[in-house]
Amino acid sequence: MKKQILFFLLIISAGTFAQVRNEIHIPDILGYKTLKCDFHMHTIFSDGLVWPTVRVNEAYTQGLDAIAITDHIEYRPHKADLSGASHNRPYEIAEASAKAKDIILIRGSEITRSMAPGHSNALFLTDCNALDVPAYIDAFKAARTQNAFIFWNHPGWDAQQPDTTRWFKEHTELYSAGLMQGIEVVNGPEYYPEAQRWCMEKKLTMLGNTDVHEPLTLKEGEHRTMTLVFASERTSEAIREALIDRRTVVYLNDKLIGEEKFLKEIFHQSIEILNTEKTTKYYRITVRNNSDVPFYLHKTSHNPDLIYFRDYTLEPHCKYTITVKLANGVTGGDVNFVITNLLAEPDKGLEINFPI
C-alpha cells in the first residue's frame, strides 16, 4: 500500500514539475503588449507525432502566449487511423486545454502544395474544411473569405528550393490579390535573409515559427523559435490586428529580426540605466539588461577622442559599468555601435547612437 501511495505521489510530482511555466522576459514596447507566439506546428492529424493537447502543454511550459496548430490539409499520413476526422478536429481537441492554461489558441491550417506556390498557413479560420479543394488558388480564396491571415511558409526550404530562394510569378499573383500577407523569415532553426528583404520591400509581416512535428523539448537556457507580436491586448483579435499591421519581431536563438523601430524599442526598454557619472576625463554609465536577450555591441565610426570598447556583450539579467574616456579636451559626443544580433536588415545589425 505504501509503495502504491509513493508511486501515486511521484506521478503527481512529475506532472506538476512538467507544468512549470518558463516565463520569457522581453519588454512591452510602444504601448503594446509583447506576446510570444508560434503559428506553425503539427499533430497526428497530419504528419506530426503528438496529440493536440501536447502542443498546448509545450506552449505553456515554454512561455508562449498564443499558438496555432496548422495541420496539413492535403497531407495526412495517419488518415487511416483518424476515422474520417474533420480538419477542425485538432483545434476542437486542444481548445479546452488551451483555455485552462490561458493559452490563446488560433484555428489554422497549412495549404500544402508543390512549388510554386509551395506551403502556406492560414490563421483565424472558422472552418478548415473549406480549404480542402483541388486548386490551390481556391484554397487561398476560401481562407480569405473567412478573413484569414495567410503567410508563406519556409520559402528557402531545400526540398522545394534546392538551389536558390526564389520568388515565383505565383507569389506575385497571390500577393497582388491580397492572398499573401506575411512570410516566414525563420522556420525552425533556419533564417532566410531573402524573405526578410521581401517583407521589407513589399510591406509583408515577418514571422518565425517552429514548424514542429515531434515532441518539442528544450535544453536549459534555450527557447523555441517564435514570433513576438506587439498587440494592444492579450486576445486573438488583437493578435490578428497586429499581424495585419506588421507589428512583429522574430526571435531565433540569440537573434531578433525585424523592423528597426521595434528592435530599437526592445533594446532601449531592456536596458535600465542605474547610474551615470561624468568628469573631465571620463563618462561612466552603469546599466542592467533586464531581458532574456543578450546584446552584442560592436564599435562603429566614432570620434577618436571618445575612447571606448571595441566589442562588448550585455548578457541577460546582468549589470555592467561602461567607461568612455574623454581625450584632448573633448566634453561629449556620440558613442556609436552596432548590435550585431539585432537584424534590422538581412544579415546586418542594428546601428545605435548614444549621446553623452
Secondary structure, DSSP 8 states (H G I E B T S, - for coil): -HHHHHHHHHHHHHHHHHT---------BTTBEEEEEE--B--TTTT-SS-HHHHHHHHHHTT-SEEEE--BSS--TTGGGTTT--TTHHHHHHHHHHHHTT-EEEEEEEEE--TTT-EEEEES-S-GGGG--SSHHHHHHHHHHTT-EEEE--TT-TTT-SS-----HHHHHHHHTT---EEEEEETTEE-HHHHHHHHHHT-EEEEE--B-S-----TT----EEEEEESSSSHHHHHHHHHTT-EEEEETTEEEE-HHHHHHHHHHHEEEEEEEE-SSEEEEEEEE-SS--EEEEE-S--TTEE--SEEEE-TT-EEEEEEEE-TT----EEEEEEEEEEEETTEEEEEEEE-
